[in-house]
Amino acid sequence: MKCGGFFALTCLAAAAVGWAQGLPRGGDAPRGIPFEVNRVFGAILIKAQVNKQPATLIVDTGSRHTILSSELLRVCPRALEHTDVPAKGSGLVGSAGWAKATVEVGTVIWLDRRVLVMNDFRDISNSMKQRVDGILGEDVLKEFSLVVIDFKHQRLVLLR
């Protein structure tokens, strides 16, 4: 039985080495999308472009949808196609609606991406003591086969 355990451990180690070959190493830190950690809440924040406007987004693996501020999109929340309250999400509660936006994160661009739009980001920005324009959610992250949060180099690595 010890031999079988050793074989399994060897296979696991080989798989980990193969998996890690796609990740940044020592001098490869510039790969990936730079992020900062909010000093108040510890949230991971990335810089993005939304409709060619700079935006700061929270990376939230627990939010089912990407959510953007109505102020960023310059949309009156009452003019949006309203949505049901998500069953799972970021914990953000408020009225929301669907809209489309061009979202650019790193080198990836989504044209006419369907996103939720909310008008509550002023409160979040005040709480975090920095401007926040939205949440990058699971709908975007699950398009990648591997999502790595590299805290050492402060990089978000998205691999297809």
C-alpha positions as a Markdown table, in Angstrom:
| # | Residue | x | y | z |
|---|---|---|---|---|
| 1 | Met | 0.0 | 0.0 | 0.0 |
| 2 | Lys | 2.9 | 2.4 | 0.7 |
| 3 | Cys | 4.0 | 2.0 | -2.9 |
| 4 | Gly | 0.5 | 3.0 | -4.2 |
| 5 | Gly | 0.5 | 6.1 | -1.9 |
| 6 | Phe | 4.0 | 7.0 | -3.2 |
| 7 | Phe | 2.8 | 6.6 | -6.8 |
| 8 | Ala | -0.3 | 8.8 | -6.2 |
| 9 | Leu | 1.9 | 11.4 | -4.5 |
| 10 | Thr | 4.4 | 11.3 | -7.5 |
| 11 | Cys | 1.5 | 11.8 | -9.9 |
| 12 | Leu | 0.1 | 14.7 | -7.9 |
| 13 | Ala | 3.5 | 16.3 | -7.8 |
| 14 | Ala | 3.9 | 15.9 | -11.6 |
| 15 | Ala | 0.5 | 17.4 | -12.2 |
| 16 | Ala | 1.3 | 20.4 | -9.9 |
| 17 | Val | 4.6 | 21.0 | -11.8 |
| 18 | Gly | 2.8 | 20.8 | -15.2 |
| 19 | Trp | 0.0 | 23.1 | -13.9 |
| 20 | Ala | 2.6 | 25.6 | -12.4 |
| 21 | Gln | 4.5 | 25.9 | -15.7 |
| 22 | Gly | 1.8 | 28.3 | -17.0 |
| 23 | Leu | 2.2 | 30.5 | -13.9 |
| 24 | Pro | 4.6 | 33.4 | -13.4 |
| 25 | Arg | 7.9 | 32.5 | -11.9 |
| 26 | Gly | 10.5 | 34.6 | -10.1 |
| 27 | Gly | 11.3 | 37.1 | -12.9 |
| 28 | Asp | 8.0 | 36.7 | -14.7 |
| 29 | Ala | 6.0 | 38.9 | -12.3 |
| 30 | Pro | 4.8 | 41.4 | -14.9 |
| 31 | Arg | 2.6 | 38.7 | -16.4 |
| 32 | Gly | -1.0 | 39.0 | -15.4 |
| 33 | Ile | -3.2 | 42.0 | -14.4 |
| 34 | Pro | -1.8 | 44.1 | -11.6 |
| 35 | Phe | -4.1 | 44.5 | -8.6 |
| 36 | Glu | -4.0 | 46.3 | -5.3 |
| 37 | Val | -5.5 | 45.2 | -2.0 |
| 38 | Asn | -7.8 | 47.7 | -0.4 |
| 39 | Arg | -6.3 | 48.7 | 3.0 |
| 40 | Val | -9.7 | 49.0 | 4.7 |
| 41 | Phe | -11.5 | 45.8 | 3.6 |
| 42 | Gly | -8.7 | 43.7 | 2.0 |
| 43 | Ala | -10.7 | 43.5 | -1.3 |
| 44 | Ile | -8.7 | 42.9 | -4.5 |
| 45 | Leu | -9.1 | 45.8 | -6.9 |
| 46 | Ile | -8.1 | 45.9 | -10.6 |
| 47 | Lys | -8.0 | 48.7 | -13.1 |
| 48 | Ala | -10.2 | 48.2 | -16.2 |
| 49 | Gln | -11.8 | 50.1 | -19.0 |
| 50 | Val | -15.5 | 50.3 | -19.3 |
| 51 | Asn | -16.8 | 52.0 | -22.5 |
| 52 | Lys | -13.3 | 53.5 | -22.9 |
| 53 | Gln | -13.5 | 55.0 | -19.4 |
| 54 | Pro | -11.1 | 54.1 | -16.6 |
| 55 | Ala | -12.7 | 52.0 | -13.9 |
| 56 | Thr | -11.7 | 50.3 | -10.6 |
| 57 | Leu | -13.4 | 47.0 | -10.1 |
| 58 | Ile | -13.5 | 44.6 | -7.1 |
| 59 | Val | -12.6 | 41.0 | -8.0 |
| 60 | Asp | -15.4 | 39.1 | -6.3 |
| 61 | Thr | -15.5 | 35.3 | -6.9 |
| 62 | Gly | -18.7 | 35.2 | -4.8 |
| 63 | Ser | -20.6 | 37.5 | -7.0 |
| 64 | Arg | -22.5 | 35.7 | -9.7 |
| 65 | His | -22.6 | 38.7 | -12.0 |
| 66 | Thr | -20.4 | 41.6 | -13.0 |
| 67 | Ile | -22.0 | 44.7 | -11.6 |
| 68 | Leu | -21.2 | 48.2 | -12.7 |
| 69 | Ser | -22.2 | 51.6 | -11.4 |
| 70 | Ser | -24.9 | 53.6 | -13.1 |
| 71 | Glu | -22.7 | 56.6 | -12.8 |
| 72 | Leu | -19.8 | 55.0 | -14.7 |
| 73 | Leu | -22.2 | 53.9 | -17.5 |
| 74 | Arg | -24.0 | 57.2 | -17.4 |
| 75 | Val | -27.3 | 55.4 | -17.2 |
| 76 | Cys | -30.4 | 56.4 | -15.2 |
| 77 | Pro | -31.2 | 53.3 | -13.1 |
| 78 | Arg | -34.9 | 53.8 | -13.8 |
| 79 | Ala | -34.3 | 53.4 | -17.5 |
| 80 | Leu | -32.8 | 49.9 | -17.1 |
| 81 | Glu | -34.4 | 46.5 | -17.8 |
| 82 | His | -35.1 | 45.4 | -14.2 |
| 83 | Thr | -33.9 | 42.1 | -12.9 |
| 84 | Asp | -34.9 | 39.7 | -10.1 |
| 85 | Val | -32.8 | 39.6 | -7.0 |
| 86 | Pro | -29.9 | 37.2 | -7.6 |
| 87 | Ala | -30.0 | 34.0 | -5.5 |
| 88 | Lys | -26.3 | 34.1 | -4.9 |
| 89 | Gly | -24.1 | 37.1 | -5.1 |
| 90 | Ser | -21.8 | 39.7 | -3.5 |
| 91 | Gly | -24.2 | 40.6 | -0.8 |
| 92 | Leu | -24.9 | 43.9 | -2.5 |
| 93 | Val | -28.6 | 44.7 | -2.1 |
| 94 | Gly | -30.4 | 47.3 | -4.1 |
| 95 | Ser | -32.3 | 47.9 | -7.3 |
| 96 | Ala | -30.5 | 46.8 | -10.4 |
| 97 | Gly | -31.1 | 46.5 | -14.1 |
| 98 | Trp | -29.4 | 44.9 | -17.1 |
| 99 | Ala | -27.4 | 46.9 | -19.6 |
| 100 | Lys | -24.6 | 46.3 | -22.1 |
| 101 | Ala | -21.1 | 47.7 | -21.9 |
| 102 | Thr | -17.7 | 47.1 | -23.5 |
| 103 | Val | -15.4 | 45.9 | -20.7 |
| 104 | Glu | -11.6 | 45.6 | -21.0 |
| 105 | Val | -9.5 | 43.8 | -18.4 |
| 106 | Gly | -5.9 | 43.4 | -19.2 |
| 107 | Thr | -5.7 | 42.3 | -22.8 |
| 108 | Val | -9.2 | 40.8 | -22.9 |
| 109 | Ile | -12.1 | 42.8 | -24.3 |
| 110 | Trp | -15.8 | 41.9 | -24.1 |
| 111 | Leu | -17.9 | 43.9 | -26.6 |
| 112 | Asp | -21.5 | 44.5 | -25.5 |
| 113 | Arg | -21.1 | 42.5 | -22.3 |
| 114 | Arg | -24.4 | 42.0 | -20.4 |
| 115 | Val | -23.9 | 43.4 | -16.9 |
| 116 | Leu | -25.9 | 44.4 | -13.9 |
| 117 | Val | -26.1 | 48.1 | -13.2 |
| 118 | Met | -26.6 | 49.5 | -9.7 |
| 119 | Asn | -26.4 | 53.0 | -8.3 |
| 120 | Asp | -25.0 | 52.1 | -4.8 |
| 121 | Phe | -21.3 | 52.3 | -5.5 |
| 122 | Arg | -20.9 | 55.7 | -3.8 |
| 123 | Asp | -21.6 | 54.1 | -0.4 |
| 124 | Ile | -19.1 | 51.3 | -1.2 |
| 125 | Ser | -16.5 | 53.8 | -2.3 |
| 126 | Asn | -17.0 | 55.8 | 0.9 |
| 127 | Ser | -16.7 | 52.7 | 3.0 |
| 128 | Met | -13.5 | 51.6 | 1.2 |
| 129 | Lys | -12.1 | 55.1 | 1.2 |
| 130 | Gln | -11.4 | 54.9 | -2.5 |
| 131 | Arg | -13.4 | 55.0 | -5.7 |
| 132 | Val | -15.0 | 51.8 | -6.7 |
| 133 | Asp | -16.9 | 51.5 | -10.0 |
| 134 | Gly | -18.1 | 48.0 | -10.0 |
| 135 | Ile | -17.5 | 44.3 | -9.3 |
| 136 | Leu | -15.9 | 41.8 | -11.7 |
| 137 | Gly | -17.9 | 38.7 | -11.0 |
| 138 | Glu | -18.1 | 35.0 | -11.6 |
| 139 | Asp | -19.7 | 35.4 | -15.0 |
| 140 | Val | -16.4 | 36.8 | -16.3 |
| 141 | Leu | -14.0 | 34.7 | -14.2 |
| 142 | Lys | -15.6 | 31.3 | -15.2 |
| 143 | Glu | -14.7 | 32.0 | -18.8 |
| 144 | Phe | -11.1 | 31.1 | -17.9 |
| 145 | Ser | -9.8 | 27.6 | -17.3 |
| 146 | Leu | -7.5 | 29.0 | -14.5 |
| 147 | Val | -7.8 | 32.1 | -12.3 |
| 148 | Val | -4.8 | 32.7 | -10.1 |
| 149 | Ile | -4.5 | 35.4 | -7.5 |
| 150 | Asp | -0.8 | 35.9 | -7.1 |
| 151 | Phe | -0.5 | 37.9 | -3.9 |
| 152 | Lys | 3.4 | 37.9 | -3.9 |
| 153 | His | 3.5 | 39.8 | -7.2 |
| 154 | Gln | 0.0 | 41.4 | -6.9 |
| 155 | Arg | -1.1 | 39.9 | -10.2 |
| 156 | Leu | -4.4 | 38.4 | -11.3 |
| 157 | Val | -3.5 | 35.7 | -13.8 |
| 158 | Leu | -6.3 | 34.6 | -16.2 |
| 159 | Leu | -5.6 | 31.6 | -18.4 |
| 160 | Arg | -7.9 | 30.2 | -21.1 |
